[in-house]
């Protein structure tokens, strides 16, 4: 998927799926440089060393990047880096979309970009998934993000605001166990971190490359619902550096609710075109790749001469 659309305020959005599998080396280097440019304004104390910032083609081959730039000069101002994880459940595997990093130029945090960065990509991936419910994961210590995920997705655990969705199922537990066993590198958690299966809390989480993201409770952005803030304060040790692991789903009702609630009216047309482009690529790309006899596409090899 390679989708581009205009957003209000003079911004251009580009969403690329698994760029490490198809981008040229120069394009990939430019993409990583843009991500680092945004991060340098957000985290002046140091540079992140894990995930998409490493520039590793294999990891970027399992990522979905949303990059927001100014239309006039192409300066990158914000991004969302999601990771695709293949989770083994024993009898079957399940693809989980990890919500990953969201970073915005500090001077532009009130410019109405949240609808692009916190849900649009998940909606597009849902359509790419044939409208089948898509599992998502989130690792954070920020109360504002904990509350956003808890209320913005379906069947989330833990969801501090309560309700039926705040129940841990066996599937939640199986997914969490495999994620913590095989995918810690995706969110920068070291092997020494301890996972509490009852509370879904990761103790001592900031030792695997994500050190510069560690915050105090006072510095962490708060949620509008004080229940969420109290939950994070009571459950997480901010001095040690704890995170909460949340698991939930993006499904059709959630996607429709997001579009109706978060997307500005002036952007409905752009979102509709983006969804259409994502679905069209899903349907048309295999046929186009099959018809192109000159180039290799992964395991689909070009036709040999004379055949």
C-alpha positions as a Python dict, from the first residue, in 0.01 Angstrom:
ca = {
    (1, 'X'): (0, 0, 0),
    (2, 'X'): (127, 346, -96),
    (3, 'X'): (-150, 600, -38),
    (4, 'X'): (-121, 979, -52),
    (5, 'X'): (-381, 1239, 45),
    (6, 'X'): (-405, 1604, 139),
    (7, 'X'): (-500, 1711, 489),
    (8, 'X'): (-635, 2047, 599),
    (9, 'X'): (-386, 2311, 705),
    (10, 'X'): (-155, 2264, 408),
    (11, 'X'): (-29, 1914, 490),
    (12, 'X'): (37, 1609, 275),
    (13, 'X'): (-2, 1256, 414),
    (14, 'X'): (171, 948, 278),
    (15, 'X'): (97, 599, 412),
    (16, 'X'): (333, 320, 304),
    (17, 'X'): (298, -48, 393),
    (18, 'X'): (611, -263, 432),
    (19, 'X'): (848, -15, 258),
    (20, 'X'): (1147, -238, 328),
    (21, 'X'): (1010, -492, 81),
    (22, 'X'): (974, -264, -221),
    (23, 'X'): (1138, 76, -182),
    (24, 'X'): (1473, 143, -348),
    (25, 'X'): (1771, 204, -115),
    (26, 'X'): (1762, 579, -183),
    (27, 'X'): (1388, 603, -116),
    (28, 'X'): (1423, 405, 204),
    (29, 'X'): (1712, 621, 325),
    (30, 'X'): (1506, 934, 258),
    (31, 'X'): (1209, 792, 449),
    (32, 'X'): (1424, 704, 753),
    (33, 'X'): (1590, 1048, 739),
    (34, 'X'): (1248, 1215, 748),
    (35, 'X'): (1148, 1007, 1052),
    (36, 'X'): (1470, 1097, 1231),
    (37, 'X'): (1421, 1465, 1148),
    (38, 'X'): (1085, 1466, 1327),
    (39, 'X'): (1228, 1264, 1618),
    (40, 'X'): (1519, 1507, 1660),
    (41, 'X'): (1271, 1786, 1734),
    (42, 'X'): (1069, 1570, 1969),
    (43, 'X'): (1358, 1406, 2158),
    (44, 'X'): (1653, 1648, 2167),
    (45, 'X'): (1819, 1453, 2449),
    (46, 'X'): (1913, 1156, 2232),
    (47, 'X'): (1839, 940, 1933),
    (48, 'X'): (1626, 628, 1943),
    (49, 'X'): (1807, 313, 1839),
    (50, 'X'): (1529, 61, 1784),
    (51, 'X'): (1257, -9, 1530),
    (52, 'X'): (1229, 212, 1222),
    (53, 'X'): (1509, 443, 1338),
    (54, 'X'): (1765, 168, 1289),
    (55, 'X'): (1703, 183, 913),
    (56, 'X'): (1704, -195, 896),
    (57, 'X'): (1533, -313, 576),
    (58, 'X'): (1397, -628, 742),
    (59, 'X'): (1225, -429, 1016),
    (60, 'X'): (1096, -172, 769),
    (61, 'X'): (961, -467, 574),
    (62, 'X'): (729, -531, 870),
    (63, 'X'): (625, -168, 922),
    (64, 'X'): (346, 65, 815),
    (65, 'X'): (457, 429, 811),
    (66, 'X'): (234, 736, 807),
    (67, 'X'): (435, 1050, 730),
    (68, 'X'): (290, 1402, 740),
    (69, 'X'): (476, 1679, 557),
    (70, 'X'): (413, 2040, 465),
    (71, 'X'): (282, 2064, 112),
    (72, 'X'): (475, 2379, 25),
    (73, 'X'): (829, 2268, 112),
    (74, 'X'): (792, 1891, 185),
    (75, 'X'): (929, 1934, 539),
    (76, 'X'): (832, 1633, 756),
    (77, 'X'): (640, 1738, 1067),
    (78, 'X'): (485, 1420, 1211),
    (79, 'X'): (476, 1045, 1170),
    (80, 'X'): (320, 726, 1297),
    (81, 'X'): (525, 406, 1276),
    (82, 'X'): (328, 84, 1318),
    (83, 'X'): (471, -268, 1316),
    (84, 'X'): (316, -588, 1182),
    (85, 'X'): (378, -888, 1408),
    (86, 'X'): (304, -1250, 1321),
    (87, 'X'): (190, -1408, 1647),
    (88, 'X'): (185, -1786, 1688),
    (89, 'X'): (-117, -1919, 1877),
    (90, 'X'): (-24, -2284, 1835),
    (91, 'X'): (-316, -2396, 1620),
    (92, 'X'): (-298, -2086, 1399),
    (93, 'X'): (-116, -1757, 1357),
    (94, 'X'): (-261, -1409, 1397),
    (95, 'X'): (-129, -1082, 1253),
    (96, 'X'): (-116, -806, 1513),
    (97, 'X'): (-69, -439, 1427),
    (98, 'X'): (143, -270, 1692),
    (99, 'X'): (54, 98, 1725),
    (100, 'X'): (415, 194, 1780),
    (101, 'X'): (548, 549, 1781),
    (102, 'X'): (364, 872, 1714),
    (103, 'X'): (577, 1186, 1701),
    (104, 'X'): (478, 1542, 1611),
    (105, 'X'): (687, 1856, 1578),
    (106, 'X'): (631, 2031, 1916),
    (107, 'X'): (536, 2354, 1737),
    (108, 'X'): (250, 2180, 1555),
    (109, 'X'): (80, 1973, 1823),
    (110, 'X'): (-242, 2175, 1803),
    (111, 'X'): (-278, 2171, 1426),
    (112, 'X'): (-551, 1905, 1403),
    (113, 'X'): (-329, 1615, 1292),
    (114, 'X'): (-444, 1364, 1555),
    (115, 'X'): (-715, 1213, 1332),
    (116, 'X'): (-446, 1124, 1076),
    (117, 'X'): (-193, 988, 1322),
    (118, 'X'): (-412, 792, 1564),
    (119, 'X'): (-659, 600, 1352),
    (120, 'X'): (-654, 655, 977),
    (121, 'X'): (-385, 395, 910),
    (122, 'X'): (-569, 134, 1118),
    (123, 'X'): (-887, 199, 919),
    (124, 'X'): (-701, 152, 590),
    (125, 'X'): (-538, -166, 718),
    (126, 'X'): (-883, -297, 815),
    (127, 'X'): (-998, -255, 455),
    (128, 'X'): (-673, -415, 338),
    (129, 'X'): (-759, -706, 565),
    (130, 'X'): (-1090, -765, 386),
    (131, 'X'): (-1288, -600, 670),
    (132, 'X'): (-1195, -886, 902),
    (133, 'X'): (-1128, -767, 1262),
    (134, 'X'): (-764, -670, 1301),
    (135, 'X'): (-584, -718, 1633),
    (136, 'X'): (-387, -418, 1759),
    (137, 'X'): (-136, -383, 2042),
    (138, 'X'): (-7, -82, 2231),
    (139, 'X'): (276, -38, 2482),
    (140, 'X'): (289, 291, 2671),
    (141, 'X'): (306, 468, 3006),
    (142, 'X'): (127, 783, 2883),
    (143, 'X'): (-224, 814, 3036),
    (144, 'X'): (-357, 1007, 2735),
    (145, 'X'): (-260, 721, 2502),
    (146, 'X'): (-388, 451, 2740),
    (147, 'X'): (-728, 619, 2746),
    (148, 'X'): (-730, 684, 2372),
    (149, 'X'): (-668, 318, 2291),
    (150, 'X'): (-910, 195, 2558),
    (151, 'X'): (-1198, 397, 2416),
    (152, 'X'): (-1098, 397, 2050),
    (153, 'X'): (-1083, 23, 1979),
    (154, 'X'): (-1301, -280, 2048),
    (155, 'X'): (-1245, -552, 2312),
    (156, 'X'): (-947, -373, 2469),
    (157, 'X'): (-770, -510, 2774),
    (158, 'X'): (-681, -335, 2992),
    (159, 'X'): (-926, -46, 2945),
    (160, 'X'): (-922, 165, 3264),
    (161, 'X'): (-1258, 328, 3196),
    (162, 'X'): (-1420, -10, 3258),
    (163, 'X'): (-1717, -180, 3096),
    (164, 'X'): (-1757, -516, 2927),
    (165, 'X'): (-1455, -459, 2704),
    (166, 'X'): (-1228, -449, 3011),
    (167, 'X'): (-1223, -827, 3039),
    (168, 'X'): (-915, -1036, 2971),
    (169, 'X'): (-993, -1334, 2750),
    (170, 'X'): (-778, -1640, 2692),
    (171, 'X'): (-697, -1503, 2347),
    (172, 'X'): (-572, -1178, 2501),
    (173, 'X'): (-341, -1380, 2724),
    (174, 'X'): (-209, -1605, 2445),
    (175, 'X'): (-139, -1308, 2221),
    (176, 'X'): (37, -1122, 2502),
    (177, 'X'): (256, -1420, 2591),
    (178, 'X'): (379, -1463, 2234),
    (179, 'X'): (435, -1090, 2187),
    (180, 'X'): (644, -1070, 2503),
    (181, 'X'): (838, -1384, 2410),
    (182, 'X'): (915, -1305, 2046),
    (183, 'X'): (849, -939, 1967),
    (184, 'X'): (998, -725, 2245),
    (185, 'X'): (1237, -562, 1998),
    (186, 'X'): (940, -405, 1817),
    (187, 'X'): (871, -169, 2110),
    (188, 'X'): (1221, -149, 2258),
    (189, 'X'): (1176, -364, 2571),
    (190, 'X'): (1481, -556, 2692),
    (191, 'X'): (1492, -924, 2797),
    (192, 'X'): (1521, -835, 3166),
    (193, 'X'): (1178, -668, 3174),
    (194, 'X'): (915, -870, 3365),
    (195, 'X'): (561, -908, 3232),
    (196, 'X'): (273, -929, 3481),
    (197, 'X'): (10, -1147, 3309),
    (198, 'X'): (-266, -1047, 3549),
    (199, 'X'): (-233, -670, 3507),
    (200, 'X'): (-64, -665, 3161),
    (201, 'X'): (209, -442, 3304),
    (202, 'X'): (572, -458, 3185),
    (203, 'X'): (809, -374, 3470),
    (204, 'X'): (1144, -207, 3389),
    (205, 'X'): (1048, -163, 3025),
    (206, 'X'): (1299, 104, 2916),
    (207, 'X'): (1620, -92, 2865),
    (208, 'X'): (1586, -217, 2507),
    (209, 'X'): (1655, 96, 2304),
    (210, 'X'): (1354, 306, 2402),
    (211, 'X'): (1531, 472, 2697),
    (212, 'X'): (1469, 828, 2575),
    (213, 'X'): (1092, 775, 2581),
    (214, 'X'): (1082, 722, 2956),
    (215, 'X'): (875, 986, 3138),
    (216, 'X'): (779, 1082, 3489),
    (217, 'X'): (413, 1074, 3577),
    (218, 'X'): (415, 1453, 3602),
    (219, 'X'): (554, 1488, 3249),
    (220, 'X'): (332, 1226, 3084),
    (221, 'X'): (33, 1384, 2900),
    (222, 'X'): (-289, 1318, 3090),
    (223, 'X'): (-626, 1190, 2970),
    (224, 'X'): (-947, 1395, 3008),
    (225, 'X'): (-1093, 1116, 3226),
    (226, 'X'): (-928, 1122, 3567),
    (227, 'X'): (-1002, 749, 3607),
    (228, 'X'): (-739, 675, 3341),
    (229, 'X'): (-482, 900, 3504),
    (230, 'X'): (-541, 738, 3843),
    (231, 'X'): (-508, 393, 3689),
    (232, 'X'): (-167, 473, 3540),
    (233, 'X'): (-44, 637, 3859),
    (234, 'X'): (-151, 339, 4071),
    (235, 'X'): (-48, 55, 3839),
    (236, 'X'): (280, 185, 3692),
    (237, 'X'): (609, 259, 3869),
    (238, 'X'): (735, 561, 3675),
    (239, 'X'): (1067, 575, 3863),
    (240, 'X'): (1146, 219, 3756),
    (241, 'X'): (999, 267, 3409),
    (242, 'X'): (686, 52, 3368),
    (243, 'X'): (456, 22, 3067),
    (244, 'X'): (110, -117, 3015),
    (245, 'X'): (48, -360, 2727),
    (246, 'X'): (-297, -315, 2571),
    (247, 'X'): (-459, -551, 2322),
    (248, 'X'): (-777, -484, 2126),
    (249, 'X'): (-931, -495, 1782),
    (250, 'X'): (-1014, -265, 1495),
    (251, 'X'): (-1341, -385, 1344),
    (252, 'X'): (-1603, -236, 1110),
    (253, 'X'): (-1819, -66, 1379),
    (254, 'X'): (-1505, 84, 1535),
    (255, 'X'): (-1382, 211, 1198),
    (256, 'X'): (-1716, 370, 1113),
    (257, 'X'): (-1734, 529, 1457),
    (258, 'X'): (-1383, 669, 1414),
    (259, 'X'): (-1460, 819, 1073),
    (260, 'X'): (-1781, 978, 1197),
    (261, 'X'): (-1628, 1106, 1520),
    (262, 'X'): (-1272, 1208, 1433),
    (263, 'X'): (-1239, 1284, 1062),
    (264, 'X'): (-1310, 1651, 975),
    (265, 'X'): (-1598, 1698, 734),
    (266, 'X'): (-1370, 1861, 481),
    (267, 'X'): (-1152, 1547, 474),
    (268, 'X'): (-1428, 1290, 413),
    (269, 'X'): (-1361, 1288, 38),
    (270, 'X'): (-986, 1243, 86),
    (271, 'X'): (-1041, 954, 327),
    (272, 'X'): (-1289, 789, 90),
    (273, 'X'): (-1035, 813, -194),
    (274, 'X'): (-764, 672, 32),
    (275, 'X'): (-984, 374, 124),
    (276, 'X'): (-1068, 319, -243),
    (277, 'X'): (-698, 333, -336),
    (278, 'X'): (-608, 83, -63),
    (279, 'X'): (-877, -161, -173),
    (280, 'X'): (-790, -116, -541),
    (281, 'X'): (-423, -188, -473),
    (282, 'X'): (-522, -497, -278),
    (283, 'X'): (-727, -627, -571),
    (284, 'X'): (-526, -503, -867),
    (285, 'X'): (-163, -542, -758),
    (286, 'X'): (-152, -926, -777),
    (287, 'X'): (-291, -914, -1131),
    (288, 'X'): (-48, -642, -1236),
    (289, 'X'): (248, -828, -1086),
    (290, 'X'): (143, -1150, -1258),
    (291, 'X'): (120, -970, -1592),
    (292, 'X'): (462, -801, -1560),
    (293, 'X'): (708, -1051, -1706),
    (294, 'X'): (1018, -832, -1671),
    (295, 'X'): (1054, -783, -1294),
    (296, 'X'): (1069, -999, -981),
    (297, 'X'): (811, -941, -705),
    (298, 'X'): (921, -1135, -397),
    (299, 'X'): (867, -1505, -466),
    (300, 'X'): (696, -1422, -798),
    (301, 'X'): (979, -1441, -1049),
    (302, 'X'): (1000, -1287, -1394),
    (303, 'X'): (922, -1521, -1680),
    (304, 'X'): (1226, -1679, -1842),
    (305, 'X'): (1297, -1592, -2203),
    (306, 'X'): (1134, -1829, -2453),
    (307, 'X'): (854, -1935, -2214),
}
